[in-house]
């Protein structure tokens, strides 16, 4: 029983180690190889910062409306 459990725990590590020899994917060839990955990361960062800023502004507007409603 212990041998089976040990084999089940060690098998994923062996499979992952063998998977490293695979051929490069299209992502590695096209984005990493041409240096475009930095542009992709920059665009994603700008989009996430824009969404975060928009949510922050909406929260402040809602807070002001709630405060005005409480005072009225």
C-alpha positions in Angstrom: 0.0 0.0 0.0 2.8 2.4 0.9 4.6 1.7 -2.4 1.5 2.5 -4.4 1.0 5.7 -2.5 4.6 6.7 -3.0 4.4 5.9 -6.7 1.3 8.0 -7.1 2.9 10.9 -5.4 6.2 10.8 -7.4 4.7 10.1 -10.8 3.6 13.7 -11.6 7.1 14.9 -10.9 8.5 12.4 -13.4 6.0 13.4 -16.0 6.7 17.1 -15.6 10.4 16.5 -15.9 9.9 14.7 -19.1 7.5 17.3 -20.5 10.3 19.9 -20.5 11.8 18.4 -23.7 8.8 19.3 -25.8 9.2 21.5 -28.8 8.6 25.3 -28.3 5.1 26.4 -28.7 3.7 29.1 -31.0 3.8 31.5 -28.1 7.4 31.1 -27.5 8.2 31.4 -31.2 6.1 34.4 -31.9 6.0 36.5 -28.8 9.1 35.7 -26.9 11.3 35.2 -30.0 10.4 38.6 -31.5 10.4 40.5 -28.2 6.7 41.3 -28.5 5.9 39.9 -25.1 6.8 43.2 -23.5 4.2 45.0 -25.6 1.6 42.4 -24.7 2.3 42.8 -21.0 2.2 46.6 -21.3 -1.1 46.6 -23.1 -2.6 44.2 -20.5 -1.2 46.4 -17.6 -2.8 49.5 -19.2 -6.1 47.8 -19.6 -6.1 46.6 -16.0 -5.0 50.0 -14.6 -7.8 51.6 -16.6 -10.4 49.2 -15.3 -9.1 49.8 -11.7 -9.2 53.5 -12.1 -12.7 53.4 -13.5 -13.9 51.3 -10.6 -12.3 53.6 -8.1 -14.0 56.6 -9.7 -17.4 54.8 -9.7 -16.9 53.9 -6.0 -16.2 57.6 -5.1 -19.2 58.8 -7.1 -21.5 56.2 -5.4 -20.2 57.2 -2.0 -20.9 60.9 -2.7 -24.4 60.0 -3.9 -25.1 57.9 -0.8 -23.8 60.7 1.5 -26.0 63.2 -0.3 -29.0 60.9 0.1 -28.4 60.4 3.8 -28.2 64.2 4.4 -31.5 64.8 2.5 
